[in-house]
Amino acid sequence: MSKTEQFSNRWGIILASLGMAIGAGNLWRFPRLAGQYGGSFILLWILFLFVWSVPLLLAEFSIGKKYKKGVIGSFGMLVGKNLTWMGFFITVCTLGIAFYYSVVTAWSLEYLWLSVTSFYQEMVSDVSLSQKLSTNDDYLANQWNNIANNNMSTVITYVVVVFGGVFVVSRGIKSGLEKANKILIPSLFILLVIVAAAALSMDNGIKGLEYMFVIDWDNFSNPTIWIEALSQSAWSTGAGWGLMITLSSHARDKEDVTLNTFVGAFGNNTASILSGMAILPAVFALSATDSEALSFLQSGSQALTFTIIPRLFAEIPGGGIMTIVFFLALSIAAFSSFLPMLELFRSNATNLSKNNKLIIAIMVIVFILFGLPSAYSLDFFSNQDWVWGLGLIVSGIFIAIGASVYGPDKFKRELIDQDSDFTVANWYFKYSIYLIIGMGVFIIYWWLSQGLSDYTWFSEEGYWNVFDVYSNASVISQWVSVILVGLILNKLLYNKFCKEV
C-alpha cells in the first residue's frame, strides 16, 4: 500500500474533524430548530448523537484508519467487491452536497462584504441599516432574493471560493488542511463566544436562553421533531458523509479511534449550543413579544440567517460590528466544512491518477461545473439540498450495512478497539448498528410520505415529475441513477479503487 500523508499529531485530526463537522448548519439550522421546539429538540438531538451519529463516526474513523484509501477504496476493501457500489453512492452523495454547500460559503462572504460596506456607510454618511429598513421594509428580503437568484456576483464569488478551497487542499494535509484548521477553528469558537456574550448581555436576552432549554413534553408526540433532531445530528456531525473515512485515512497508525470520535462529536455539539446561545437571546431581546420571537425563529433557515439576523442586529448599538462578526463566523464555518469535501474528491481521484496537477485541474473544473447551477438558481440549490440531504440517511444505512457485513463484534474488536484506550460497550455499538439500518429505512419512508410537493410523483399532466424542486420523483430518480451507475461499474470500481497498488 502506498504511504499516505499523515496529520502531525492528534490535534491535527481533531481540528480537521471539527472543521468537517462545524459548518453553516450549526449557525443557521440548529438555532431555528432549537427556537422552534426548545429543550425538547435539544434532548432528542443529544439522544441521536449517541444512537445514530457516534456509532457511524466510530465506524467511519476506523474504516479510514484501517485501509487508508478514499471512501470508495476503503469501503470496498471492508465489504468486498459485490458491495463496492455503496461506497460509490456515499461518495457521490457527499459530492452532491459539496457542489451546493460551497454556495453557502459564497453567500456568507457576500453578506460579510455587505455588512462591512453597510458599517462603513453608517460611519461616513450616518445612514444606518435601521434607517434603510424604516423607509423600505423589504430591503433585506430584496437583497437576499437578488443574491440568491441569477446573480453573477454570486457566481463569481462561488468560483473564488472553489479556487481558494482547492488551493488549500492542494498544499497537502500538514501544510494545507491542518494549517488552515489551526487558524479557522479557534477563530470560529472565539467569534461564537463573542456573539453569544453580546446576545446574553441584552435586555431580556436571558429569556431566550431559558426558552432554549425548557422541555415541553407535548412536543414528543410530534414525529417531526424526532426526524428533525436526527437529521440535524447527522448533518451537523458529518455522520454518514464519508468525510471521516477521508480524514482518518491520514491518521497516525496508533491513533485512538474512540477518543478522537467523541472529542469531535462533542466539540461540534458545543459549537451548536454556542450558536443557539448567540441567536435565541438576540431574537427574544429584540422582539416586541414572545410570539414575534417565535415567528422569527420559525421563518426558515435561509430567512433567519440572511434577513432576520441583520434586521435584529440593526436595532442595537454596535449592531454593525456584531453583524460583521456573525457573518465572519458563518463564512469560516462554511469554508472549514468545504475543505474536507474537496479532500474527499482528491483522495478518491488519486486512485485513478498520481498526477497531482491533473487532479487539481479536474477538481476545479468539476466543482465549478456542477456547483454553478446552485450558485445561479435558488430552486436548483433547494432541490439538491432536498435530494442529497436526505441521501445522507441512505449513506448512513450503507455504512451500517458495511459494519454488519464485517460483523459488528469483530468490527469493534479489530478496527475500533485496536488502539483505543477509551472504549464503549460492545452491545452499544452492535445494537446501534442494527438500529441505524431499521431506523434509517423508516425515516426515508416517513420523510418521502410527507409529500412536500403538490405533485409528489407525477405532474398535473401525468408525467414523471422529475424536475419539481421537492418531488419524490426527483429524489428517487437521482438516487436510482447513481446506484445504477455504481452497480454497472461495480467490478471496475473494485479493481481501480480497492486492489493494492
N, C-alpha and C positions, 0 to 999 in steps of 0.2 A: 504494500500500500504506500502510495506517495505521501511524504511528510507534509502535513498542513501547518500553516502558521498558527501559533497559539497566543492567547492572551498572556500578558506578562505575569499576572497574579490573579488572586481570587476577586479582588475589587474590580479588575478589568471586565470580567464576565458578569459580575453583579451589576455594574453600571450599565453594561450593554443590555442586560435583561430588563433593567428599569427603563432604559431608553426605549426598548422594544414595547414594553407594556404601557408606560405612561405616555399618553397621547391626547389628541383632541377629545376623545371620548370621556376622559376624566374631567375635563373642564367644561364641556358643553352638553354631555348627555347625563352624567351622573347627577349634577345639581338639579336638573329638570325632574328626574325620577325621584330623587330624594325629596324634592319640594312637593311633588305630586302625591307621594304616599307616606312621607315622613319616616319614622323609625321602623315601620312595618317593612318597608322596602329594604332598609339597611340590614335588618335582621336576616331576611331571606338572602340578600346579597352576600352576607358573610357565610351563611349556610352553604350556598352554592360554590363559594370559594373552596370549601373543603370537599364537597360532594362531586363537583364537576372539574373545576379549574386545576386544583393542586394535583389530583391523580393524573390528569392529562399532561401537565407540565413535568411531573416526575417521569412519565413515560417518554416524553419528547426529549428531555435533557439527557436521559440515559441512552436513548437510541442514537442521538448525535454523537455523544461522547464515545460510545462503543464503536461505531462504524466510521465516523469521521468523513462522511461524504455529504453531498447535498441531500435534500429531502427525498428525492426520487431514489437515489442510490442507497441511502441509509434505510429507508422504509422497505425497499425491495430486498435488501440483504436480511432484514428481520423476518419478513413474511414469506420470502421465496418468489420465484418468477411468476406464479399464477396470479398473485395479488399486487404486483408492482404498479398496476394501473391506479390503485388507490393513492399511492404516493404522487402520481401524476396529477390526480384530481386535487389533492391538498395543495400542491404547488401552484396550479392554475387558479384555484380559488383565492389563494393569498395574493397572487399577482393581480387578479381581478380587483381585489380590494386596493392594492398598491396603486393601480392606474388612476383610480378616482380619489383615493385618500390623499395623494400628493397634491391634489387640487385644494384640499382644506388648508395645506401649508401656504399655498399661493393666496387664498382668501385672507388668511391670518396676516400675512406680510402686507397685503394691500390695506387691511384695516389698521395695521400698525403705522403704516405711512400716513393714512388719513388722520389717525389720531395725532401724530406728530405735527402735521400741517395745520390741523384744527387748533392745536395748542399754540402753535406759532402765530396764527391769525388772531387768536384771542389776546396774546401778549402785545402784538403790534397794532392791531386795529380795534381791539376791545370788543370784537364781535364773537360771542361765545356760541357753543353748540346749543345751549339752552335758549338763546335769543333766536337762533335759526329755527328751532322747533316751535317757538311761540308764534312765528309767522307762517310756518309750513309744517304742520303736524306729521305729514307723510315724508319728511326729509330723509329720515333714516331708512324707511321702507323703500323709497325710491333709490336710495344709494345702494341698498342690498340687491334690489332687482337689476340695477344697472351692472353691478359687478358680477352677479351670478349668471347672467344671460347674455350671450352674443357680444361679449366684451373682449376686444383684442388686447387690452391691458392685462386682463386676467390670463389670457393665453400666453402672453409674453412672460408674465411673472411665473407662470407654471413651467415654461421652458427653462427659465433661470433656476428654478427650484430643482429641476431634473439635473441640469448641469452641475449645480452645487452639490447635490447628493452623490452623483456619480464621481465627482472629483474626490470627495471624502472617502468613499468606498474603494476607489482605485488605488489609494495610498496604502491599502492593506489593513490588517487587523490592528496592529500596535500603533502604527503611525496615522491611521485613518479613524476607524471606528472607536477604538479605545481612547485615543487622544481627544476626539470630539466629545465623547460622553463624559470625560473628566471635567469638561467645561459646561456642557449643556445641562446635565442632570443636577449638580449642585446649584447652578444658577436658577433652574426651574423651581426647586424647592424653596430657595430664598425668596423668589418673586411671589410664590404662592403664600408664604408666611406673611409677607408684606401686605398683600391684598386682604388676607384673612384678618390680620390685626387691624387694618383700617376699617374693614366692614364691621367688626365686632365693637369698635370704638364709637360707632354711630349711635344716635338715639334710637332705641328700640331694636338695635342690631342683635342683642342677646335673645330677642324673641324669635328671630329666625333660627338661631342655634337650638333653642328649646324645641321648636317645632320639628326640626330635623331629626331629633332623637325620640320624639313621643311616638309610642306604638298604639295604633288604632287596630284592635283585634278584629274588627269587622272587615278590614282590608284582606285578611287571609282567605276569605270566601270568594274573592275575585281572582279567577285564574290568570288574568292579565298580569297582575303584579308578580306572580310566580315566574311567568315567562320573561318578563322584563328584567327581573333580578338575575335569572340565569344568563340571559343574553348579554347583560351588562358585565357580568363576571367574566364570561368567555371572551367578549370583545376586549375588555379593558386589560385583562391579564395576559392576553395573547394565547390562551389555551386553544389548541386545535389549529393554530395558524401554520405550524411547521417552522415558525421562526426560531423557536427554542432548539429544534433539531439543528438548524443552521448555525446558531451561535455556539451551541455546545460541541459542535464538531471541531471548534477551535479551543476547547477547554483542555487544560493540562490533564495528563493521564490519571492522576490521583485526585482529581477534583471531587469534592463531596457533593453528590447529586442532590441529596435531600436538603441539606443546609442551604445550598445555593437557591434551590427552588422556593423554599419558604421565605428566605430573605427577599427575593424578587417579588413574590406574591404579596407579602405584607407591605413592602415598600410601595407597590402600586396602589394598594388599598389606602395607605396613608396619604398618598397624593390625592386620591379621590375625596377622602374626608376633608383634607385641607381645601380642596376646590369647593366642596359644599359649604364649608365654613366661610369661604370668601363670598359666594354668590347669595346664599339664602339670607344671611343677615342683611346684606345690602338691599335685597329685594323688599324685605319686610320693613327695613328702616325708611326706605324712600317711597313706600306705597301709602296711599291715604288710608286704606283699610286692609284687613286681612284677606278679604275676598279678592281685592285688586291684586294683592301679592300672589295669591294662588293662581289667578288668571295669567299673570306674567310667567309664572313658573311652568304652567301647563300649555304655553303657547307654541311649544315645539322647539327642538334643539337648535335649529338654524336661526330661528327668530330670537331665541333667548340670547344667543351668542352675539349676533351681528346687528341686532336692532335694539333689544331691550337693555343689554349691559351698557352701551354708550349713553342711552337715554337716562339710565339710573345715575351713572357717574356724573352726568352733565348737571345734576341738581345739587351737588355738594361742593364746598370749597376744596380746591386741589383735585377735583374730579378729572381734569385734563391729564394730570400726571398719572392718576390711577388707571385711566383708560389705556395709556401708553404701556404701563406696567403689565396690565392684564393681557393685552394683545401681544406683547413681547413674550410673556409666559406661554400663551397659546401657540405662538409661532415656534418656540423652542420645543414644546411638547410634540407638535405635529411633525417637525423636521426630525427629531430624535427617533420617532417611531418609523419614519420613512426610510431611514438608513438601513435597518435590518432587512427590510423588504427588498432593497436593492442588493444587499448581500446574498439574500436567498436566490435571486436571479443569477448573480455572479457565480455562486458556489455550484449551482446546477450546471451552468454553462461550461465550467472548467472540465466537466466530464466529456464534453464534445470537442473542446479545443483548448490547447495550452497557450495559445497566442493571446496574451493579456490585452494588447491594444485592440485586437479584433473584438474581444468580448466587451470591452468598454464601449466601442463604437456601436456594437449591436444593442447594448443596453440603452444607450442614449436614444437610438432610433426607435426601439420597441416601446420605451416608456413615453416618448413624445407622440408616437403614432397612436397608441391605444389610450393615452390619457387625454389627448386633445378634445375628443367629443365631450368628456365630462367637464373640462375646463370651459367649453363653449356653451354647453346646454345643461341647465339645472335638471331638466327632465331626464336626460341621459344619466347624469350623476345619480339621481334618485333611484333610477332603475338598477344601476349597478350596485348601489348600496343595499337595495332590497334583495337582489339575487345572490350576491356573494356574502353579504352579512348573514343571511340565513344559511348560506352554504357552509359557513363555519361550523354549524351544528353537524352537517354531514361529515366534514373533515374530522371533527371530534369523534364521531362514531367510528370512522375508519381507523383512527389511531387506537381507539379502544379495542377494535377488532384485531388490530395488529398485535397488541399486548396479549389478548386472549388466545390468539392462534399460537403464539410462542408459549403460552401457559402463564397465567398471572403469578403463580407462586415461583415458578422458575425464572420468570422475567424479573421479579423483585429481587430474588436471591442473587442472580448472576449479573444484572445490569444496574440495579438501583443501589443495592446494599454493599456492593463490592468494595467501594472506597468511602462509604458513608459512616461517619462516627455517630451521626444522629439519624435514627431510622424511625419509620412509622410501622404500625402493626400490620402483619401480613393480611389479616382479614379485612382491614380497612382498604388496602389497595385492591385486593381481589374483588370484593363485592362492589367497590366503586366502579371498577372497570366494567363489570356486567351491568350495573345500574345505568351507566352512561349510555350503553347501547340501547337499552329499552327506553330510557327517558328521552334520548335523542330522537328516536323514531316517533314517539308520541308528540314531542314538541313540534316536529316538522309537520305532522298530520294536523295538529291543532292550529298552528300558525297559518297553514295554507287554507284551512277550513274557514278562516275569518273573512276571506273574500274582500280584500282592500280595494279591489277594482269592481266597478259596476258590472263588468263582463269578465268574469274570472277566467273562463276557459275559451269561450267563443264570442266573437264580436256580435253586434246587433244584426249584422248581415249574415251571420252564421260561419264566418271564417275563424280559423285558429288565431286567437288574439295575442300573437307573439310580440307585437310592437307596443302594447299598452304598458305604461310605466310600472304598474303594480299588479299586473295579472299573473295568475298562477301559470298560465301558458308560457309567459316569458321566462319565469323561473325554471320550470321543468325543461323547456326547450334548451336553455343554455347549460343546465346541469347534464342533461342526457347527451348533448353534443360533446361535452368534454369527456364524459365517461365512455362514449362510443370510440372517440379518438384514442383514449387510453387503452381500451380493450383491443382495438385494431393494432396498435403499436406496442402492445404489452411485451412481446418477445424482444423486440428491438430495444425497448426501454431497459429491459433487464440486462441485455448484452452490453449496452452502451454505458449504463449508469451503475450497475451493480457488480459486474465482474472485476476482479483485481487487475490492475494495470501492470 
